[in-house]
């Protein structure tokens, strides 16, 4: 009798392990298919990015931008007579941290000058 009980327990364990192995095998295959699909997707995205970078470089050619600026923007060279006081022009570079001004403080005198006119 004890032999039958042990045989049934072993058969149940064997069936459970077989079922578990079966499920693990197919879940691993599904994961492998997902990995292959992700790699294909990544490669296509890299190709798209490469194409977009090439297109961006083509569209940002200096001669093309110059032509577009001349065609669509009404820009003229700045006349030096528009600057009234040389102290209003911010310094190009400062030598010490104490001399540095915040960025928006550099724009205030010029904006103030434009508003006075």
N, CA, C and O of each residue as an XYZ file, in Angstrom:
468
protein
N       0.786     -1.191      0.000
C       0.000      0.000      0.000
C       0.835      1.265      0.000
O       0.511      2.241     -0.677
N       1.868      1.237      0.735
C       2.722      2.403      0.766
C       3.423      2.605     -0.579
O       3.744      3.729     -0.966
N       3.656      1.483     -1.289
C       4.258      1.604     -2.620
C       3.330      2.339     -3.575
O       3.792      3.157     -4.370
N       2.038      2.067     -3.513
C       1.072      2.743     -4.375
C       0.996      4.237     -4.053
O       0.891      5.064     -4.958
N       1.049      4.572     -2.788
C       0.993      5.988     -2.405
C       2.230      6.711     -2.920
O       2.122      7.803     -3.479
N       3.410      6.111     -2.736
C       4.632      6.744     -3.241
C       4.617      6.838     -4.764
O       5.079      7.828     -5.331
N       4.098      5.830     -5.415
C       4.016      5.857     -6.880
C       3.082      6.966     -7.337
O       3.388      7.678     -8.293
N       1.944      7.121     -6.664
C       1.020      8.196     -7.016
C       1.631      9.573     -6.754
O       1.452     10.496     -7.549
N       2.343      9.710     -5.652
C       3.005     10.990     -5.334
C       4.071     11.297     -6.386
O       4.161     12.429     -6.861
N       4.871     10.308     -6.749
C       5.896     10.513     -7.781
C       5.273     10.845     -9.126
O       5.784     11.701     -9.849
N       4.192     10.190     -9.468
C       3.526     10.481    -10.743
C       2.940     11.892    -10.737
O       2.996     12.588    -11.750
N       2.386     12.314     -9.620
C       1.835     13.672     -9.521
C       2.961     14.703     -9.630
O       2.822     15.718    -10.311
N       4.070     14.431     -8.954
C       5.225     15.346     -9.061
C       5.755     15.388    -10.485
O       6.072     16.457    -11.006
N       5.851     14.223    -11.112
C       6.326     14.160    -12.496
C       5.392     14.920    -13.426
O       5.855     15.651    -14.302
N       4.095     14.760    -13.252
C       3.120     15.463    -14.093
C       3.213     16.973    -13.871
O       3.153     17.747    -14.826
N       3.361     17.394    -12.605
C       3.470     18.820    -12.290
C       4.739     19.414    -12.897
O       4.699     20.493    -13.489
N       5.861     18.716    -12.753
C       7.119     19.197    -13.319
C       7.064     19.223    -14.849
O       7.591     20.141    -15.476
N       6.426     18.216    -15.446
C       6.290     18.195    -16.909
C       5.456     19.373    -17.389
O       5.803     20.023    -18.375
N       4.361     19.648    -16.697
C       3.510     20.781    -17.054
C       4.273     22.098    -16.880
O       4.184     22.988    -17.726
N       5.013     22.215    -15.792
C       5.807     23.425    -15.557
C       6.865     23.619    -16.630
O       7.063     24.733    -17.116
N       7.550     22.532    -17.005
C       8.564     22.603    -18.051
C       7.947     23.006    -19.386
O       8.529     23.791    -20.135
N       6.779     22.471    -19.676
C       6.056     22.809    -20.904
C       5.715     24.309    -20.932
O       5.920     24.981    -21.943
N       5.197     24.817    -19.821
C       4.836     26.236    -19.749
C       6.062     27.143    -19.846
O       6.014     28.182    -20.504
N       7.146     26.759    -19.199
C       8.374     27.560    -19.243
C       8.936     27.584    -20.660
O       9.395     28.622    -21.136
N       8.899     26.423    -21.337
C       9.429     26.343    -22.696
C       8.691     27.313    -23.618
O       9.330     28.059    -24.360
N       7.379     27.317    -23.584
C       6.620     28.179    -24.487
C       6.664     29.647    -24.067
O       6.576     30.533    -24.918
N       6.797     29.911    -22.792
C       6.950     31.311    -22.389
C       8.309     31.858    -22.832
O       8.413     33.021    -23.222
N       9.351     31.021    -22.774
C      10.667     31.437    -23.261
C      10.621     31.665    -24.767
O      11.229     32.617    -25.257
N       9.923     30.824    -25.507
C       9.798     31.034    -26.955
C       9.066     32.341    -27.252
O       9.450     33.072    -28.166
N       8.020     32.639    -26.490
C       7.309     33.911    -26.691
C       8.205     35.106    -26.395
O       8.168     36.112    -27.104
N       9.005     34.989    -25.349
C       9.932     36.076    -25.009
C      10.980     36.239    -26.107
O      11.354     37.362    -26.443
N      11.456     35.128    -26.666
C      12.423     35.213    -27.755
C      11.815     35.887    -28.981
O      12.482     36.676    -29.651
N      10.568     35.584    -29.274
C       9.896     36.247    -30.400
C       9.750     37.749    -30.127
O       9.913     38.569    -31.030
N       9.443     38.094    -28.887
C       9.342     39.513    -28.526
C      10.688     40.217    -28.668
O      10.748     41.355    -29.134
N      11.765     39.546    -28.269
C      13.106     40.137    -28.374
C      13.465     40.369    -29.840
O      14.007     41.416    -30.192
N      13.165     39.398    -30.686
C      13.448     39.556    -32.119
C      12.640     40.714    -32.695
O      13.161     41.507    -33.479
N      11.369     40.813    -32.307
C      10.528     41.908    -32.793
C      11.055     43.251    -32.305
O      11.062     44.224    -33.060
N      11.491     43.315    -31.062
C      12.054     44.568    -30.523
C      13.346     44.951    -31.249
O      13.576     46.126    -31.533
N      14.182     43.965    -31.546
C      15.419     44.263    -32.275
C      15.109     44.786    -33.671
O      15.749     45.728    -34.138
N      14.131     44.183    -34.339
C      13.734     44.681    -35.656
C      13.186     46.094    -35.561
O      13.490     46.941    -36.401
N      12.382     46.347    -34.543
C      11.832     47.682    -34.338
C      12.939     48.688    -34.054
O      12.910     49.805    -34.570
N      13.918     48.298    -33.232
C      15.037     49.178    -32.915
C      15.854     49.489    -34.161
O      16.266     50.631    -34.360
N      16.093     48.490    -35.000
C      16.847     48.721    -36.235
C      16.099     49.663    -37.172
O      16.712     50.528    -37.797
N      14.787     49.505    -37.276
C      14.025     50.410    -38.148
C      14.015     51.826    -37.584
O      14.060     52.792    -38.346
N      13.958     51.964    -36.258
C      14.011     53.293    -35.651
C      15.385     53.931    -35.862
O      15.471     55.138    -36.089
N      16.454     53.145    -35.792
C      17.793     53.679    -36.052
C      17.911     54.155    -37.499
O      18.502     55.201    -37.768
N      17.347     53.384    -38.427
C      17.360     53.808    -39.830
C      16.571     55.095    -40.017
O      17.000     55.987    -40.748
N      15.421     55.195    -39.360
C      14.612     56.414    -39.453
C      15.354     57.605    -38.870
O      15.321     58.699    -39.433
N      16.023     57.393    -37.744
C      16.789     58.469    -37.127
C      17.936     58.907    -38.021
O      18.208     60.101    -38.148
N      18.606     57.950    -38.637
C      19.691     58.278    -39.561
C      19.162     59.091    -40.740
O      19.791     60.060    -41.165
N      18.013     58.696    -41.262
C      17.400     59.420    -42.368
C      16.990     60.832    -41.942
O      17.191     61.785    -42.694
N      16.424     60.971    -40.755
C      16.036     62.294    -40.270
C      17.244     63.192    -40.035
O      17.187     64.390    -40.312
N      18.331     62.631    -39.529
C      19.550     63.425    -39.349
C      20.098     63.896    -40.685
O      20.554     65.033    -40.800
N      20.059     63.040    -41.692
C      20.523     63.442    -43.020
C      19.622     64.521    -43.597
O      20.105     65.470    -44.216
N      18.326     64.384    -43.401
C      17.393     65.398    -43.904
C      17.584     66.724    -43.178
O      17.514     67.787    -43.795
N      17.822     66.667    -41.875
C      18.066     67.883    -41.095
C      19.335     68.579    -41.579
O      19.359     69.802    -41.716
N      20.376     67.815    -41.835
C      21.618     68.402    -42.340
C      21.392     69.032    -43.710
O      21.946     70.092    -44.004
N      20.586     68.390    -44.545
C      20.294     68.940    -45.871
C      19.494     70.241    -45.763
O      19.762     71.202    -46.484
N      18.528     70.265    -44.871
C      17.696     71.464    -44.742
C      18.425     72.613    -44.059
O      18.025     73.766    -44.223
N      19.466     72.341    -43.308
C      20.199     73.399    -42.608
C      21.471     73.825    -43.327
O      22.401     74.334    -42.701
N      21.513     73.621    -44.627
C      22.670     74.094    -45.379
C      22.710     75.616    -45.318
O      21.671     76.261    -45.451
N      23.889     76.202    -45.119
C      23.977     77.658    -44.998
C      23.484     78.400    -46.242
O      22.847     79.445    -46.117
N      23.766     77.880    -47.436
C      23.310     78.584    -48.635
C      21.785     78.564    -48.736
O      21.188     79.554    -49.160
N      21.156     77.473    -48.361
C      19.695     77.403    -48.387
C      19.088     78.335    -47.351
O      18.126     79.045    -47.643
N      19.646     78.340    -46.133
C      19.137     79.223    -45.091
C      19.322     80.686    -45.462
O      18.459     81.513    -45.168
N      20.448     81.015    -46.109
C      20.690     82.388    -46.543
C      19.648     82.797    -47.580
O      19.114     83.905    -47.524
N      19.361     81.910    -48.517
C      18.355     82.205    -49.543
C      16.973     82.397    -48.909
O      16.241     83.314    -49.280
N      16.619     81.532    -47.955
C      15.320     81.661    -47.294
C      15.236     82.934    -46.458
O      14.191     83.582    -46.417
N      16.323     83.290    -45.798
C      16.325     84.522    -44.995
C      16.150     85.741    -45.893
O      15.418     86.668    -45.547
N      16.817     85.743    -47.041
C      16.656     86.875    -47.955
C      15.243     86.926    -48.522
O      14.703     88.012    -48.734
N      14.638     85.773    -48.768
C      13.319     85.742    -49.385
C      12.198     86.078    -48.400
O      11.207     86.695    -48.789
N      12.335     85.689    -47.147
C      11.206     85.795    -46.226
C      11.401     86.760    -45.070
O      10.419     87.153    -44.439
N      12.609     87.151    -44.774
C      12.848     88.072    -43.662
C      13.267     89.426    -44.206
O      14.037     89.510    -45.163
N      12.775     90.448    -43.615
C      13.138     91.807    -44.033
C      14.236     92.333    -43.122
O      14.021     93.265    -42.348
N      15.407     91.729    -43.221
C      16.522     92.121    -42.374
C      17.441     93.076    -43.119
O      17.720     92.903    -44.305
N      17.899     94.078    -42.403
C      18.865     95.021    -42.957
C      20.001     95.140    -41.960
O      19.800     94.909    -40.768
N      21.199     95.498    -42.426
C      22.303     95.693    -41.486
C      21.979     96.830    -40.515
O      21.323     97.803    -40.886
N      22.438     96.702    -39.287
C      22.168     97.717    -38.277
C      23.034     98.943    -38.528
O      24.232     98.833    -38.788
N      22.420    100.088    -38.448
C      23.121    101.349    -38.645
C      23.809    101.735    -37.337
O      23.191    101.676    -36.274
N      25.068    102.126    -37.403
C      25.803    102.463    -36.188
C      25.269    103.731    -35.536
O      25.553    103.974    -34.363
N      24.508    104.543    -36.252
C      23.962    105.772    -35.671
C      22.810    105.474    -34.715
O      22.381    106.368    -33.986
N      22.303    104.258    -34.698
C      21.204    103.911    -33.798
C      21.689    103.728    -32.369
O      20.881    103.799    -31.442
N      22.964    103.499    -32.160
C      23.514    103.330    -30.820
C      23.910    104.703    -30.312
O      24.765    105.364    -30.902
N      23.296    105.132    -29.225
C      23.533    106.476    -28.717
C      24.689    106.544    -27.747
O      25.463    107.500    -27.772
N      24.818    105.549    -26.894
C      25.823    105.611    -25.855
C      26.602    104.295    -25.860
O      25.993    103.226    -25.834
N      27.907    104.351    -25.891
C      28.731    103.146    -25.917
C      28.640    102.358    -24.620
O      28.928    101.162    -24.613
N      28.249    102.993    -23.526
C      28.120    102.289    -22.241
C      26.932    101.337    -22.232
O      26.838    100.467    -21.366
N      26.034    101.496    -23.182
C      24.877    100.606    -23.247
C      25.211     99.260    -23.872
O      24.442     98.308    -23.731
N      26.356     99.162    -24.567
C      26.764     97.906    -25.188
C      27.405     97.031    -24.119
O      28.378     97.455    -23.496
N      26.895     95.825    -23.886
C      27.482     94.960    -22.847
C      28.869     94.472    -23.266
O      29.161     94.323    -24.452
N      29.704     94.230    -22.275
C      31.065     93.748    -22.531
C      31.005     92.328    -23.072
O      30.118     91.556    -22.709
N      31.947     91.987    -23.937
C      31.962     90.652    -24.545
C      32.315     89.591    -23.516
O      31.693     88.529    -23.489
N      33.291     89.856    -22.677
C      33.684     88.880    -21.658
C      34.181     89.619    -20.434
O      34.824     90.662    -20.554
N      33.895     89.099    -19.280
C      34.377     89.728    -18.051
C      35.542     88.917    -17.516
O      35.662     87.723    -17.788
N      36.399     89.579    -16.751
C      37.603     88.912    -16.254
C      37.403     88.309    -14.877
O      38.097     87.356    -14.522
N      36.478     88.832    -14.095
C      36.288     88.297    -12.751
C      34.812     88.054    -12.497
O      33.964     88.665    -13.149
N      34.491     87.172    -11.563
C      33.078     86.894    -11.291
C      32.327     88.102    -10.732
O      31.110     88.193    -10.895
N      33.034     89.038    -10.072
C      32.350     90.213     -9.527
C      31.846     91.122    -10.644
O      30.847     91.821    -10.478
N      32.544     91.110    -11.786
C      32.164     91.975    -12.894
C      30.980     91.429    -13.679
O      30.365     92.157    -14.458
N      30.655     90.153    -13.483
C      29.602     89.539    -14.280
C      28.238     90.045    -13.840
O      27.961     90.178    -12.648
N      27.396     90.322    -14.817
C      26.028     90.740    -14.566
C      25.099     89.607    -14.961
O      25.447     88.796    -15.820
N      23.939     89.537    -14.359
C      22.978     88.537    -14.837
C      22.585     88.821    -16.277
O      22.615     89.969    -16.719
N      22.218     87.783    -17.005
C      21.902     87.948    -18.429
C      20.800     88.963    -18.675
O      20.930     89.804    -19.564
N      19.724     88.903    -17.913
C      18.622     89.809    -18.178
C      18.971     91.253    -17.813
O      18.317     92.173    -18.305
N      19.974     91.480    -16.970
C      20.357     92.859    -16.676
C      21.111     93.476    -17.851
O      21.145     94.699    -17.991
N      21.715     92.642    -18.692
C      22.378     93.182    -19.878
C      21.372     93.708    -20.890
O      21.685     94.616    -21.660
N      20.185     93.156    -20.897
C      19.193     93.562    -21.876
C      18.362     94.748    -21.407
O      17.739     95.415    -22.232
N      18.336     95.023    -20.139
C      17.480     96.088    -19.641
C      17.852     97.472    -20.172
O      16.953     98.196    -20.600
N      19.128     97.885    -20.171
C      19.415     99.236    -20.684
C      19.049     99.379    -22.152
O      18.562    100.434    -22.559
N      19.271     98.346    -22.957
C      18.932     98.434    -24.377
C      17.433     98.492    -24.549
O      16.939     99.290    -25.345
N      16.701     97.679    -23.834
C      15.238     97.737    -23.916
C      14.734     99.096    -23.422
O      13.777     99.645    -23.967
N      15.379     99.626    -22.396
C      14.992    100.928    -21.872
C      15.225    102.000    -22.931
O      14.413    102.911    -23.089
N      16.332    101.889    -23.654
C      16.646    102.855    -24.684
C      15.593    102.791    -25.812
O      15.181    103.831    -26.327
N      15.166    101.602    -26.187
C      14.196    101.457    -27.250
C      12.825    101.995    -26.806
O      12.110    102.600    -27.604
N      12.461    101.774    -25.531
C      11.176    102.235    -25.054
C      11.106    103.758    -24.952
O      10.024    104.331    -25.075
N      12.248    104.426    -24.727
C      12.255    105.889    -24.611
C      11.964    106.576    -25.925
O      11.487    107.710    -25.926
N      12.231    105.938    -27.024
C      12.066    106.578    -28.327
C      10.648    106.718    -28.733
O      10.364    107.240    -29.810
